Amino acid sequence: MLKIKTLVVSHFEQNARILFDTESHSACIIDPGANCEEIFIESEIDTYTISSIFLTHCHIDHGGGVYKLLSLIEKKTGEKPPLYYHSQEEPLGRSIEFSCKQYGLPPIYDNVPKATTLTDTLTTFSVGNIQSSLLFLPGHSPGHTGLFFPNQEVILITNKEEKKLSAPILIGGDVLFKNSIGRTDLPLSDHLTLIKSIKTTVFTLPESTLVLSGHGPDTTIGNEKKNNPYLQNI
């Protein structure tokens, strides 16, 4: 079974997530933007092996904690798990410390380390024995990706509360939010490309798909098709 913990982190209230395969005891940390000590503790490292860190994209609030988290894991286990993201995200990952200064934030965010594996040619991504489709969803950022788990038995844990359900799951990053979409006024973002990603990829998923967004509450594809004011005429 897939277990997903959501932790709200960083000055940007970003939804970092830890995905666990409860059978193989393998875990993947997605978008650790900050609060690395908390993420490390919640990863249940004495029970689960952190097999990967996956970035949907490399903005400061999604990748700014990777360096510190890798250091914590290495200190505990003697090894660093592989890091995955798309090559087109590299310029953003290298500019996090600059962005931190521009935002006037304390220097708690680090540039993203070099990827162990670039996701450019990957079509699937596994957490333990649980496989997802890797979706290329550019627009909010040039190499934005998401993970789609079809027909998944899942335990969702948010604020220590557990909920069991059976549904397709999209780890959507900052492409689609409840009644909103990702920003496209940022460097290397593009509004028309984002809309195309939603129309040609995200909106082809089942309407029952639960979208776990990078900020704010969860939503569904069906709700966004019906109610999202940004997407009524696409």
Wavefront OBJ file of the C-alpha trace (Angstrom):
o trace
v 0.000 0.000 0.000
v 1.066 3.571 -0.661
v 1.248 5.875 2.361
v 1.649 9.598 1.769
v 2.572 12.134 4.444
v 2.115 15.818 3.687
v 4.218 18.378 5.576
v 3.733 22.112 5.052
v 7.205 23.678 4.905
v 9.147 26.842 4.043
v 8.178 30.512 4.075
v 5.954 29.677 1.077
v 3.800 27.034 2.843
v 4.753 24.377 0.356
v 3.451 20.805 0.575
v 6.479 18.554 0.893
v 5.550 14.880 0.767
v 6.960 11.547 1.824
v 5.745 8.520 -0.108
v 6.083 5.102 1.518
v 5.662 1.630 0.058
v 4.471 -0.140 3.208
v 5.342 -3.585 1.837
v 8.906 -3.038 0.620
v 9.625 -0.422 3.318
v 10.991 1.973 0.725
v 10.345 5.717 0.810
v 10.670 8.692 -1.535
v 10.803 12.310 -0.399
v 9.194 14.767 -2.799
v 9.957 18.498 -2.893
v 11.755 19.043 0.425
v 11.826 22.835 0.268
v 12.773 23.449 3.911
v 12.174 22.145 7.462
v 14.604 19.329 6.749
v 14.863 18.074 10.332
v 11.088 17.625 10.487
v 11.015 15.845 7.123
v 13.873 13.598 8.234
v 12.087 12.607 11.439
v 8.794 12.004 9.630
v 10.523 9.782 7.065
v 10.584 6.962 9.649
v 14.159 6.181 8.715
v 14.467 3.393 11.283
v 11.678 1.498 9.492
v 11.937 2.702 5.891
v 14.847 3.081 3.486
v 14.837 6.458 1.741
v 15.376 5.225 -1.792
v 15.094 8.572 -3.604
v 14.421 12.287 -3.498
v 12.248 13.576 -6.350
v 11.736 17.218 -7.313
v 8.721 18.179 -9.395
v 10.702 21.355 -10.106
v 13.570 23.372 -8.646
v 12.020 26.571 -7.314
v 13.277 27.724 -3.913
v 10.241 26.399 -2.010
v 10.519 22.920 -3.546
v 14.263 22.330 -3.718
v 15.814 24.648 -1.154
v 16.144 21.973 1.520
v 17.597 19.143 -0.557
v 21.228 19.797 0.344
v 20.603 19.767 4.101
v 18.306 16.757 3.887
v 20.881 14.727 1.961
v 23.430 15.574 4.646
v 21.100 14.382 7.411
v 20.412 11.117 5.601
v 24.078 10.503 4.900
v 24.986 11.141 8.545
v 22.406 8.552 9.641
v 22.920 5.872 6.985
v 26.342 6.545 5.458
v 24.780 6.988 2.022
v 22.925 9.609 0.019
v 19.796 8.541 -1.877
v 19.639 9.381 -5.588
v 18.174 12.754 -6.556
v 15.808 13.055 -9.525
v 14.679 16.106 -11.507
v 14.494 17.335 -15.124
v 17.535 18.905 -16.801
v 15.586 22.043 -17.730
v 15.250 22.770 -14.013
v 19.003 23.097 -13.505
v 19.164 26.914 -13.947
v 16.453 27.359 -11.321
v 18.183 24.960 -8.950
v 21.441 26.902 -9.261
v 19.721 30.222 -8.479
v 18.024 29.366 -5.173
v 20.553 31.135 -2.967
v 20.263 34.221 -5.175
v 16.449 34.030 -4.955
v 16.716 33.768 -1.187
v 18.582 37.083 -1.069
v 16.147 38.676 -3.516
v 13.193 37.688 -1.305
v 15.001 39.007 1.776
v 14.813 35.617 3.498
v 17.280 34.185 6.012
v 19.984 32.030 4.365
v 18.317 28.706 5.079
v 17.792 27.701 1.435
v 20.582 26.070 -0.573
v 21.087 25.561 -4.287
v 19.932 22.157 -5.484
v 22.768 19.627 -5.826
v 23.445 18.030 -9.184
v 20.879 15.362 -10.045
v 21.909 11.740 -9.757
v 19.397 10.930 -12.483
v 17.781 13.384 -14.874
v 14.156 12.563 -15.591
v 14.186 13.793 -19.204
v 13.790 10.356 -20.785
v 11.968 8.590 -17.957
v 8.338 7.584 -18.432
v 7.900 5.752 -15.134
v 9.079 6.240 -11.567
v 8.839 3.728 -8.736
v 8.558 4.028 -4.981
v 9.573 0.574 -3.836
v 7.346 -1.781 -5.805
v 4.715 0.868 -6.578
v 5.026 2.299 -10.058
v 3.825 5.665 -11.340
v 3.781 7.335 -14.725
v 6.153 10.281 -14.935
v 4.417 13.195 -16.662
v 6.179 16.143 -18.293
v 4.165 19.241 -17.293
v 6.074 22.407 -18.243
v 4.790 25.963 -17.952
v 5.106 26.968 -14.307
v 8.740 26.040 -14.829
v 10.485 24.664 -17.929
v 11.090 21.106 -16.749
v 8.191 20.602 -14.344
v 7.154 16.973 -13.872
v 4.450 15.095 -11.973
v 3.777 11.516 -10.872
v 0.523 9.675 -11.627
v -0.432 6.571 -9.639
v -3.462 4.833 -11.222
v -6.156 3.134 -9.109
v -4.144 3.328 -5.925
v -4.967 2.112 -2.431
v -3.546 4.912 -0.329
v -3.263 6.207 3.215
v -3.107 10.005 3.336
v -1.609 11.573 6.455
v -1.972 15.316 6.990
v -1.572 17.033 10.373
v -1.290 13.574 11.966
v -4.756 12.644 10.680
v -5.061 9.501 8.547
v -7.507 8.865 5.732
v -7.742 5.680 3.657
v -9.100 5.770 0.133
v -8.872 4.152 -3.262
v -8.353 6.548 -6.172
v -5.916 7.572 -8.874
v -3.348 9.983 -7.413
v -1.467 12.830 -9.117
v 1.533 14.366 -7.394
v 1.045 17.585 -9.300
v 3.554 20.099 -7.957
v 2.609 23.651 -8.918
v 0.731 22.949 -12.139
v -2.812 22.825 -10.769
v -4.312 23.998 -7.471
v -7.819 23.963 -6.080
v -9.586 26.594 -8.198
v -6.267 28.014 -9.395
v -3.159 27.260 -11.448
v 0.586 27.726 -11.089
v 2.137 31.160 -11.418
v 3.582 32.084 -14.787
v 5.063 35.476 -13.913
v 8.328 33.904 -12.776
v 11.603 33.548 -14.718
v 11.444 30.749 -17.328
v 7.702 30.245 -16.857
v 5.175 30.479 -19.688
v 1.398 30.753 -19.383
v 0.418 29.196 -22.709
v 2.723 26.247 -22.086
v 1.158 25.684 -18.668
v -2.355 25.743 -20.100
v -1.286 23.260 -22.764
v 0.141 20.924 -20.097
v -3.150 21.030 -18.211
v -5.316 20.595 -21.289
v -3.343 17.877 -23.084
v -2.028 15.888 -20.123
v -3.587 16.656 -16.724
v -7.173 16.901 -17.990
v -6.861 13.565 -19.813
v -6.539 11.792 -16.447
v -9.678 10.290 -14.839
v -11.953 12.880 -13.232
v -11.748 10.937 -9.976
v -7.986 11.580 -9.814
v -6.997 13.142 -6.500
v -4.558 15.978 -7.166
v -1.995 16.510 -4.406
v -0.838 20.034 -5.172
v 2.333 21.816 -4.166
v 0.380 24.406 -2.149
v -3.024 24.416 -0.512
v -5.666 21.691 -0.233
v -6.082 18.599 -2.386
v -8.542 18.678 -5.262
v -9.769 16.426 -8.080
v -9.574 16.647 -11.855
v -13.359 16.658 -12.001
v -13.633 19.610 -9.638
v -11.100 21.638 -11.586
v -12.760 20.947 -14.924
v -16.031 22.161 -13.470
v -15.069 24.979 -11.134
v -11.567 26.340 -11.851
v -12.078 29.890 -13.149
v -8.761 29.820 -15.030
v -9.689 26.729 -17.032
v -13.269 27.140 -18.179
v -12.464 28.009 -21.794
v -9.554 25.729 -22.613
l 1 2 3 4 5 6 7 8 9 10 11 12 13 14 15 16 17 18 19 20 21 22 23 24 25 26 27 28 29 30 31 32 33 34 35 36 37 38 39 40 41 42 43 44 45 46 47 48 49 50 51 52 53 54 55 56 57 58 59 60 61 62 63 64 65 66 67 68 69 70 71 72 73 74 75 76 77 78 79 80 81 82 83 84 85 86 87 88 89 90 91 92 93 94 95 96 97 98 99 100 101 102 103 104 105 106 107 108 109 110 111 112 113 114 115 116 117 118 119 120 121 122 123 124 125 126 127 128 129 130 131 132 133 134 135 136 137 138 139 140 141 142 143 144 145 146 147 148 149 150 151 152 153 154 155 156 157 158 159 160 161 162 163 164 165 166 167 168 169 170 171 172 173 174 175 176 177 178 179 180 181 182 183 184 185 186 187 188 189 190 191 192 193 194 195 196 197 198 199 200 201 202 203 204 205 206 207 208 209 210 211 212 213 214 215 216 217 218 219 220 221 222 223 224 225 226 227 228 229 230 231 232 233 234
